Amino acid sequence: MKIDWTPRFKAQLDRYTGVQEMVISRTAELIRKAESNPTTWHRYEEKLKDDSFGSVQAYKTAVTSGDRLVYVVEKDQIILVDIGKHEVMDDYA
């Protein structure tokens, strides 16, 4: 499983006021899930439901009680897109 990130994610992570270790831990958990079941692991994740995403498989996951990580699954790759307060999903859409 390959991990990549967008410049927006990197910029948000650099100034993220939450616990960065939680982001790393949650990302590692996603990798473990993907490696244990490469073809269907993401079916159990919370997909962003917005028609504007088209064929992009965008998901969100909780990092803390109020912060979310938005990521895209593309073949054998997880692309970290954005991180921030719960409203980050609206910003990404």
N, CA, C and O atoms as a GROMACS GRO file, in nm:
protein
  372
    1MET      N    1   0.085  -0.117   0.000
    1MET     CA    2   0.000   0.000   0.000
    1MET      C    3   0.089   0.123   0.000
    1MET      O    4   0.178   0.137   0.084
    2LYS      N    5   0.065   0.211  -0.093
    2LYS     CA    6   0.141   0.334  -0.104
    2LYS      C    7   0.062   0.448  -0.040
    2LYS      O    8  -0.060   0.457  -0.056
    3ILE      N    9   0.131   0.535   0.031
    3ILE     CA   10   0.069   0.653   0.094
    3ILE      C   11   0.126   0.777   0.026
    3ILE      O   12   0.247   0.790   0.006
    4ASP      N   13   0.038   0.867  -0.008
    4ASP     CA   14   0.080   0.994  -0.065
    4ASP      C   15  -0.006   1.102   0.000
    4ASP      O   16  -0.104   1.071   0.067
    5TRP      N   17   0.028   1.227  -0.019
    5TRP     CA   18  -0.053   1.335   0.036
    5TRP      C   19  -0.049   1.454  -0.059
    5TRP      O   20   0.043   1.470  -0.139
    6THR      N   21  -0.150   1.535  -0.048
    6THR     CA   22  -0.160   1.655  -0.128
    6THR      C   23  -0.084   1.768  -0.058
    6THR      O   24  -0.060   1.762   0.062
    7PRO      N   25  -0.047   1.870  -0.134
    7PRO     CA   26   0.016   1.987  -0.070
    7PRO      C   27  -0.076   2.049   0.037
    7PRO      O   28  -0.028   2.099   0.139
    8ARG      N   29  -0.207   2.047   0.013
    8ARG     CA   30  -0.300   2.101   0.111
    8ARG      C   31  -0.293   2.023   0.243
    8ARG      O   32  -0.290   2.083   0.350
    9PHE      N   33  -0.289   1.891   0.235
    9PHE     CA   34  -0.278   1.809   0.356
    9PHE      C   35  -0.151   1.844   0.431
    9PHE      O   36  -0.154   1.865   0.552
   10LYS      N   37  -0.039   1.851   0.360
   10LYS     CA   38   0.089   1.880   0.423
   10LYS      C   39   0.087   2.016   0.492
   10LYS      O   40   0.136   2.030   0.604
   11ALA      N   41   0.030   2.115   0.425
   11ALA     CA   42   0.022   2.249   0.484
   11ALA      C   43  -0.066   2.248   0.609
   11ALA      O   44  -0.032   2.310   0.710
   12GLN      N   45  -0.179   2.177   0.602
   12GLN     CA   46  -0.269   2.169   0.718
   12GLN      C   47  -0.202   2.093   0.832
   12GLN      O   48  -0.215   2.132   0.948
   13LEU      N   49  -0.131   1.986   0.801
   13LEU     CA   50  -0.064   1.908   0.905
   13LEU      C   51   0.044   1.991   0.973
   13LEU      O   52   0.061   1.984   1.095
   14ASP      N   53   0.118   2.070   0.896
   14ASP     CA   54   0.224   2.153   0.953
   14ASP      C   55   0.171   2.253   1.054
   14ASP      O   56   0.240   2.287   1.150
   15ARG      N   57   0.048   2.301   1.033
   15ARG     CA   58  -0.008   2.398   1.128
   15ARG      C   59  -0.122   2.340   1.210
   15ARG      O   60  -0.194   2.413   1.279
   16TYR      N   61  -0.140   2.210   1.203
   16TYR     CA   62  -0.247   2.141   1.274
   16TYR      C   63  -0.227   2.154   1.424
   16TYR      O   64  -0.121   2.121   1.476
   17THR      N   65  -0.329   2.202   1.494
   17THR     CA   66  -0.317   2.224   1.638
   17THR      C   67  -0.360   2.102   1.718
   17THR      O   68  -0.346   2.100   1.841
   18GLY      N   69  -0.411   2.001   1.651
   18GLY     CA   70  -0.449   1.877   1.718
   18GLY      C   71  -0.325   1.795   1.748
   18GLY      O   72  -0.212   1.844   1.733
   19VAL      N   73  -0.344   1.676   1.790
   19VAL     CA   74  -0.233   1.588   1.824
   19VAL      C   75  -0.186   1.517   1.698
   19VAL      O   76  -0.255   1.429   1.646
   20GLN      N   77  -0.069   1.555   1.647
   20GLN     CA   78  -0.019   1.498   1.523
   20GLN      C   79   0.002   1.347   1.535
   20GLN      O   80  -0.010   1.275   1.436
   21GLU      N   81   0.034   1.300   1.654
   21GLU     CA   82   0.051   1.157   1.675
   21GLU      C   83  -0.078   1.081   1.645
   21GLU      O   84  -0.075   0.966   1.601
   22MET      N   85  -0.192   1.145   1.670
   22MET     CA   86  -0.321   1.083   1.640
   22MET      C   87  -0.340   1.066   1.490
   22MET      O   88  -0.396   0.966   1.444
   23VAL      N   89  -0.293   1.164   1.413
   23VAL     CA   90  -0.301   1.156   1.267
   23VAL      C   91  -0.214   1.040   1.218
   23VAL      O   92  -0.257   0.962   1.133
   24ILE      N   93  -0.095   1.029   1.271
   24ILE     CA   94  -0.004   0.921   1.233
   24ILE      C   95  -0.063   0.786   1.271
   24ILE      O   96  -0.058   0.692   1.192
   25SER      N   97  -0.119   0.777   1.389
   25SER     CA   98  -0.180   0.653   1.435
   25SER      C   99  -0.298   0.613   1.348
   25SER      O  100  -0.312   0.496   1.312
   26ARG      N  101  -0.383   0.708   1.315
   26ARG     CA  102  -0.500   0.678   1.232
   26ARG      C  103  -0.458   0.637   1.092
   26ARG      O  104  -0.519   0.547   1.033
   27THR      N  105  -0.356   0.701   1.037
   27THR     CA  106  -0.305   0.664   0.905
   27THR      C  107  -0.247   0.523   0.908
   27THR      O  108  -0.268   0.445   0.815
   28ALA      N  109  -0.173   0.490   1.013
   28ALA     CA  110  -0.119   0.354   1.026
   28ALA      C  111  -0.230   0.251   1.034
   28ALA      O  112  -0.218   0.141   0.980
   29GLU      N  113  -0.338   0.285   1.102
   29GLU     CA  114  -0.453   0.195   1.111
   29GLU      C  115  -0.514   0.172   0.973
   29GLU      O  116  -0.552   0.059   0.940
   30LEU      N  117  -0.525   0.276   0.892
   30LEU     CA  118  -0.577   0.261   0.756
   30LEU      C  119  -0.488   0.169   0.674
   30LEU      O  120  -0.537   0.086   0.597
   31ILE      N  121  -0.356   0.184   0.689
   31ILE     CA  122  -0.262   0.099   0.616
   31ILE      C  123  -0.278  -0.046   0.658
   31ILE      O  124  -0.279  -0.135   0.573
   32ARG      N  125  -0.290  -0.071   0.788
   32ARG     CA  126  -0.308  -0.208   0.836
   32ARG      C  127  -0.434  -0.270   0.778
   32ARG      O  128  -0.433  -0.385   0.735
   33LYS      N  129  -0.543  -0.194   0.777
   33LYS     CA  130  -0.668  -0.245   0.719
   33LYS      C  131  -0.650  -0.277   0.571
   33LYS      O  132  -0.695  -0.382   0.524
   34ALA      N  133  -0.584  -0.188   0.499
   34ALA     CA  134  -0.564  -0.207   0.355
   34ALA      C  135  -0.477  -0.328   0.326
   34ALA      O  136  -0.503  -0.402   0.231
   35GLU      N  137  -0.376  -0.349   0.406
   35GLU     CA  138  -0.287  -0.463   0.383
   35GLU      C  139  -0.352  -0.595   0.422
   35GLU      O  140  -0.320  -0.699   0.364
   36SER      N  141  -0.444  -0.593   0.518
   36SER     CA  142  -0.509  -0.717   0.559
   36SER      C  143  -0.619  -0.759   0.462
   36SER      O  144  -0.651  -0.878   0.451
   37ASN      N  145  -0.677  -0.662   0.389
   37ASN     CA  146  -0.784  -0.694   0.294
   37ASN      C  147  -0.777  -0.592   0.179
   37ASN      O  148  -0.859  -0.501   0.174
   38PRO      N  149  -0.680  -0.607   0.088
   38PRO     CA  150  -0.652  -0.505  -0.012
   38PRO      C  151  -0.768  -0.468  -0.105
   38PRO      O  152  -0.774  -0.355  -0.153
   39THR      N  153  -0.857  -0.559  -0.132
   39THR     CA  154  -0.960  -0.530  -0.231
   39THR      C  155  -1.088  -0.469  -0.175
   39THR      O  156  -1.157  -0.396  -0.246
   40THR      N  157  -1.120  -0.497  -0.050
   40THR     CA  158  -1.250  -0.450   0.002
   40THR      C  159  -1.242  -0.373   0.133
   40THR      O  160  -1.347  -0.338   0.188
   41TRP      N  161  -1.126  -0.345   0.185
   41TRP     CA  162  -1.115  -0.280   0.316
   41TRP      C  163  -1.188  -0.148   0.323
   41TRP      O  164  -1.249  -0.117   0.426
   42HIS      N  165  -1.185  -0.070   0.216
   42HIS     CA  166  -1.244   0.064   0.218
   42HIS      C  167  -1.397   0.062   0.217
   42HIS      O  168  -1.459   0.165   0.242
   43ARG      N  169  -1.457  -0.050   0.189
   43ARG     CA  170  -1.604  -0.059   0.190
   43ARG      C  171  -1.660  -0.039   0.331
   43ARG      O  172  -1.778  -0.008   0.347
   44TYR      N  173  -1.577  -0.057   0.430
   44TYR     CA  174  -1.621  -0.044   0.568
   44TYR      C  175  -1.590   0.095   0.625
   44TYR      O  176  -1.619   0.124   0.741
   45GLU      N  177  -1.530   0.180   0.543
   45GLU     CA  178  -1.498   0.316   0.584
   45GLU      C  179  -1.612   0.409   0.545
   45GLU      O  180  -1.696   0.373   0.463
   46GLU      N  181  -1.615   0.527   0.605
   46GLU     CA  182  -1.724   0.623   0.580
   46GLU      C  183  -1.693   0.706   0.455
   46GLU      O  184  -1.604   0.792   0.457
   47LYS      N  185  -1.766   0.679   0.350
   47LYS     CA  186  -1.745   0.747   0.222
   47LYS      C  187  -1.816   0.883   0.224
   47LYS      O  188  -1.926   0.896   0.277
   48LEU      N  189  -1.750   0.982   0.164
   48LEU     CA  190  -1.814   1.113   0.149
   48LEU      C  191  -1.917   1.102   0.038
   48LEU      O  192  -1.886   1.060  -0.073
   49LYS      N  193  -2.038   1.139   0.071
   49LYS     CA  194  -2.148   1.124  -0.024
   49LYS      C  195  -2.182   1.259  -0.086
   49LYS      O  196  -2.263   1.335  -0.032
   50ASP      N  197  -2.120   1.286  -0.196
   50ASP     CA  198  -2.143   1.411  -0.267
   50ASP      C  199  -2.125   1.383  -0.415
   50ASP      O  200  -2.022   1.328  -0.456
   51ASP      N  201  -2.222   1.420  -0.495
   51ASP     CA  202  -2.215   1.393  -0.638
   51ASP      C  203  -2.097   1.461  -0.707
   51ASP      O  204  -2.054   1.418  -0.814
   52SER      N  205  -2.045   1.568  -0.646
   52SER     CA  206  -1.935   1.640  -0.710
   52SER      C  207  -1.806   1.559  -0.710
   52SER      O  208  -1.712   1.594  -0.783
   53PHE      N  209  -1.798   1.453  -0.632
   53PHE     CA  210  -1.677   1.371  -0.629
   53PHE      C  211  -1.665   1.283  -0.753
   53PHE      O  212  -1.555   1.237  -0.785
   54GLY      N  213  -1.774   1.258  -0.822
   54GLY     CA  214  -1.772   1.174  -0.941
   54GLY      C  215  -1.720   1.036  -0.909
   54GLY      O  216  -1.771   0.970  -0.819
   55SER      N  217  -1.620   0.991  -0.983
   55SER     CA  218  -1.568   0.855  -0.963
   55SER      C  219  -1.461   0.848  -0.854
   55SER      O  220  -1.410   0.740  -0.824
   56VAL      N  221  -1.427   0.962  -0.794
   56VAL     CA  222  -1.326   0.964  -0.688
   56VAL      C  223  -1.385   0.902  -0.562
   56VAL      O  224  -1.495   0.939  -0.519
   57GLN      N  225  -1.312   0.809  -0.503
   57GLN     CA  226  -1.357   0.745  -0.380
   57GLN      C  227  -1.296   0.821  -0.261
   57GLN      O  228  -1.186   0.789  -0.216
   58ALA      N  229  -1.369   0.921  -0.213
   58ALA     CA  230  -1.323   1.004  -0.102
   58ALA      C  231  -1.388   0.957   0.028
   58ALA      O  232  -1.507   0.928   0.032
   59TYR      N  233  -1.308   0.952   0.134
   59TYR     CA  234  -1.354   0.903   0.264
   59TYR      C  235  -1.313   1.000   0.373
   59TYR      O  236  -1.226   1.085   0.354
   60LYS      N  237  -1.377   0.985   0.488
   60LYS     CA  238  -1.339   1.063   0.605
   60LYS      C  239  -1.325   0.967   0.722
   60LYS      O  240  -1.387   0.860   0.725
   61THR      N  241  -1.244   1.007   0.817
   61THR     CA  242  -1.228   0.929   0.938
   61THR      C  243  -1.197   1.024   1.053
   61THR      O  244  -1.132   1.126   1.035
   62ALA      N  245  -1.244   0.989   1.170
   62ALA     CA  246  -1.220   1.072   1.288
   62ALA      C  247  -1.076   1.056   1.336
   62ALA      O  248  -1.023   0.946   1.344
   63VAL      N  249  -1.016   1.168   1.366
   63VAL     CA  250  -0.883   1.170   1.426
   63VAL      C  251  -0.899   1.194   1.576
   63VAL      O  252  -0.835   1.128   1.658
   64THR      N  253  -0.984   1.289   1.608
   64THR     CA  254  -1.023   1.317   1.746
   64THR      C  255  -1.174   1.331   1.746
   64THR      O  256  -1.238   1.306   1.644
   65SER      N  257  -1.232   1.371   1.856
   65SER     CA  258  -1.377   1.386   1.861
   65SER      C  259  -1.427   1.496   1.768
   65SER      O  260  -1.543   1.492   1.727
   66GLY      N  261  -1.343   1.593   1.733
   66GLY     CA  262  -1.388   1.702   1.648
   66GLY      C  263  -1.315   1.715   1.516
   66GLY      O  264  -1.360   1.787   1.427
   67ASP      N  265  -1.202   1.646   1.502
   67ASP     CA  266  -1.120   1.660   1.382
   67ASP      C  267  -1.135   1.539   1.289
   67ASP      O  268  -1.153   1.426   1.334
   68ARG      N  269  -1.128   1.567   1.159
   68ARG     CA  270  -1.144   1.463   1.059
   68ARG      C  271  -1.027   1.462   0.962
   68ARG      O  272  -0.966   1.565   0.934
   69LEU      N  273  -0.998   1.344   0.912
   69LEU     CA  274  -0.899   1.322   0.807
   69LEU      C  275  -0.975   1.283   0.682
   69LEU      O  276  -1.054   1.189   0.684
   70VAL      N  277  -0.952   1.354   0.572
   70VAL     CA  278  -1.014   1.322   0.444
   70VAL      C  279  -0.908   1.257   0.358
   70VAL      O  280  -0.796   1.307   0.346
   71TYR      N  281  -0.943   1.144   0.297
   71TYR     CA  282  -0.847   1.073   0.212
   71TYR      C  283  -0.918   1.011   0.093
   71TYR      O  284  -1.040   0.993   0.094
   72VAL      N  285  -0.840   0.978  -0.008
   72VAL     CA  286  -0.891   0.918  -0.131
   72VAL      C  287  -0.824   0.783  -0.148
   72VAL      O  288  -0.704   0.769  -0.124
   73VAL      N  289  -0.902   0.684  -0.188
   73VAL     CA  290  -0.848   0.552  -0.218
   73VAL      C  291  -0.845   0.538  -0.370
   73VAL      O  292  -0.947   0.554  -0.437
   74GLU      N  293  -0.728   0.509  -0.422
   74GLU     CA  294  -0.710   0.494  -0.566
   74GLU      C  295  -0.619   0.374  -0.591
   74GLU      O  296  -0.498   0.382  -0.569
   75LYS      N  297  -0.678   0.265  -0.637
   75LYS     CA  298  -0.607   0.139  -0.661
   75LYS      C  299  -0.535   0.096  -0.533
   75LYS      O  300  -0.601   0.071  -0.432
   76ASP      N  301  -0.402   0.087  -0.536
   76ASP     CA  302  -0.328   0.044  -0.417
   76ASP      C  303  -0.264   0.163  -0.346
   76ASP      O  304  -0.154   0.152  -0.291
   77GLN      N  305  -0.334   0.275  -0.347
   77GLN     CA  306  -0.280   0.397  -0.290
   77GLN      C  307  -0.383   0.468  -0.203
   77GLN      O  308  -0.501   0.473  -0.236
   78ILE      N  309  -0.336   0.523  -0.092
   78ILE     CA  310  -0.416   0.610  -0.007
   78ILE      C  311  -0.356   0.750  -0.021
   78ILE      O  312  -0.237   0.770   0.002
   79ILE      N  313  -0.440   0.846  -0.060
   79ILE     CA  314  -0.394   0.984  -0.074
   79ILE      C  315  -0.458   1.066   0.036
   79ILE      O  316  -0.580   1.082   0.039
   80LEU      N  317  -0.376   1.118   0.126
   80LEU     CA  318  -0.424   1.202   0.234
   80LEU      C  319  -0.450   1.340   0.177
   80LEU      O  320  -0.360   1.404   0.123
   81VAL      N  321  -0.575   1.387   0.188
   81VAL     CA  322  -0.617   1.508   0.119
   81VAL      C  323  -0.624   1.629   0.210
   81VAL      O  324  -0.576   1.737   0.174
   82ASP      N  325  -0.683   1.614   0.328
   82ASP     CA  326  -0.702   1.729   0.416
   82ASP      C  327  -0.725   1.680   0.558
   82ASP      O  328  -0.763   1.565   0.581
   83ILE      N  329  -0.703   1.770   0.651
   83ILE     CA  330  -0.726   1.741   0.792
   83ILE      C  331  -0.770   1.869   0.862
   83ILE      O  332  -0.723   1.978   0.829
   84GLY      N  333  -0.861   1.855   0.956
   84GLY     CA  334  -0.904   1.972   1.030
   84GLY      C  335  -1.034   1.946   1.104
   84GLY      O  336  -1.076   1.832   1.121
   85LYS      N  337  -1.096   2.054   1.147
   85LYS     CA  338  -1.222   2.045   1.220
   85LYS      C  339  -1.325   1.972   1.136
   85LYS      O  340  -1.307   1.955   1.015
   86HIS      N  341  -1.431   1.931   1.198
   86HIS     CA  342  -1.535   1.851   1.133
   86HIS      C  343  -1.581   1.912   1.000
   86HIS      O  344  -1.616   1.839   0.908
   87GLU      N  345  -1.580   2.043   0.989
   87GLU     CA  346  -1.627   2.112   0.868
   87GLU      C  347  -1.534   2.092   0.749
   87GLU      O  348  -1.568   2.134   0.638
   88VAL      N  349  -1.419   2.029   0.770
   88VAL     CA  350  -1.323   2.010   0.661
   88VAL      C  351  -1.387   1.932   0.545
   88VAL      O  352  -1.347   1.951   0.430
   89MET      N  353  -1.485   1.847   0.573
   89MET     CA  354  -1.548   1.772   0.465
   89MET      C  355  -1.623   1.866   0.371
   89MET      O  356  -1.624   1.845   0.250
   90ASP      N  357  -1.686   1.969   0.425
   90ASP     CA  358  -1.755   2.067   0.342
   90ASP      C  359  -1.654   2.146   0.258
   90ASP      O  360  -1.679   2.173   0.140
   91ASP      N  361  -1.541   2.182   0.318
   91ASP     CA  362  -1.438   2.254   0.246
   91ASP      C  363  -1.385   2.172   0.129
   91ASP      O  364  -1.361   2.224   0.020
   92TYR      N  365  -1.366   2.042   0.152
   92TYR     CA  366  -1.312   1.956   0.047
   92TYR      C  367  -1.412   1.938  -0.066
   92TYR      O  368  -1.374   1.937  -0.183
   93ALA      N  369  -1.538   1.923  -0.032
   93ALA     CA  370  -1.641   1.904  -0.135
   93ALA      C  371  -1.647   2.026  -0.224
   93ALA      O  372  -1.728   2.030  -0.317
   0.00000   0.00000   0.00000
